[in-house]
Amino acid sequence: MTVAAYDNAAEWEAALSAHDRRIRVEIDAGNRDPRERVSGVAWPPGCHAEQARGRLVRDAIGHGVDPRPLLDDGPPPSNVVVFGWDADGQPWSAGGGEPPTPPAG
């Protein structure tokens, strides 16, 4: 298994192509399993930090802690929205649109 990081898509594509060619040659020579493949994943910058922040926010909420200070370092991941109402009944939200209307009563 090869693990690597690249600065741009062109470098990544070139490396994938080179590895694929090498494996194809070795498969054709009978030195590799024909089921071997080359693949990769492109992670956008900051993706892992956003996911970690999302887990911290989830854990804070689970413990009954206001998650807003955790969002000072950046937004939650794109698949997370957090909303609530402060002690004065003012709505707040992070990661999505407007928060819903506070419950009556």
C-alpha positions in Angstrom: 0.0 0.0 0.0 1.3 3.4 -0.9 0.1 6.5 1.0 0.9 9.9 -0.4 -0.2 13.6 -0.5 -0.1 15.8 -3.5 -0.3 19.6 -3.9 -2.6 19.6 -6.9 -4.9 17.4 -9.0 -2.4 17.2 -11.9 0.3 15.7 -9.6 -2.2 13.3 -8.1 -3.5 12.1 -11.5 0.1 11.7 -12.8 1.0 9.6 -9.8 -2.1 7.4 -10.1 -1.4 6.8 -13.8 2.2 5.9 -13.1 1.3 3.4 -10.3 -1.5 2.0 -12.5 0.9 1.5 -15.4 3.5 -0.3 -13.2 0.8 -2.6 -11.7 -0.6 -3.4 -15.2 2.9 -4.4 -16.4 3.5 -6.6 -13.4 0.0 -8.2 -13.8 0.8 -8.9 -17.5 4.1 -10.5 -16.4 2.2 -12.7 -13.9 3.9 -11.1 -10.9 0.8 -9.5 -9.4 -2.8 -10.5 -8.7 -5.0 -9.3 -11.6 -7.5 -8.0 -9.0 -5.1 -5.3 -7.8 -6.3 -1.7 -8.4 -5.0 1.8 -8.0 -7.4 4.3 -6.3 -7.3 7.5 -4.3 -9.3 10.0 -2.4 -9.1 13.8 -2.6 -9.7 15.5 0.7 -10.4 19.3 0.5 -8.2 21.5 2.7 -9.5 21.7 6.2 -11.8 18.7 5.8 -10.4 16.7 8.7 -10.4 19.8 11.0 -14.1 20.4 10.2 -15.0 16.8 10.9 -13.1 16.9 14.2 -14.9 20.1 15.1 -18.2 18.5 14.3 -17.4 15.6 16.6 -16.5 18.0 19.4 -19.8 19.9 18.9 -21.8 16.6 19.0 -20.0 15.5 22.2 -20.6 18.9 23.8 -24.3 18.8 23.1 -24.4 15.3 24.4 -23.0 16.5 27.7 -25.4 19.5 27.8 -22.6 22.1 27.1 -23.1 25.1 24.9 -21.3 24.3 21.6 -20.9 27.8 20.3 -17.4 28.4 21.7 -16.2 25.4 19.8 -17.3 27.0 16.6 -15.0 30.1 17.1 -12.2 28.3 15.3 -14.3 27.7 12.2 -17.5 26.3 10.8 -18.9 22.9 11.4 -18.7 20.3 8.5 -21.1 20.8 5.6 -23.2 17.9 6.9 -23.8 19.5 10.3 -26.1 22.3 11.4 -26.4 23.4 15.0 -29.1 25.8 16.3 -30.6 26.8 19.6 -31.8 29.7 21.7 -29.8 31.6 24.2 -30.9 32.5 27.8 -32.7 35.6 26.4 -34.7 33.5 23.9 -32.6 34.8 20.9 -32.1 32.2 18.2 -28.6 31.3 16.9 -27.4 28.9 14.3 -24.1 27.7 12.8 -23.6 25.7 9.7 -27.0 26.2 8.1 -29.7 28.7 7.5 -31.9 30.5 10.0 -32.8 28.6 13.1 -36.4 27.5 13.6 -38.9 29.6 15.6 -38.5 29.0 19.3 -41.1 26.7 20.9 -44.2 28.4 22.3 -44.7 28.4 26.0 
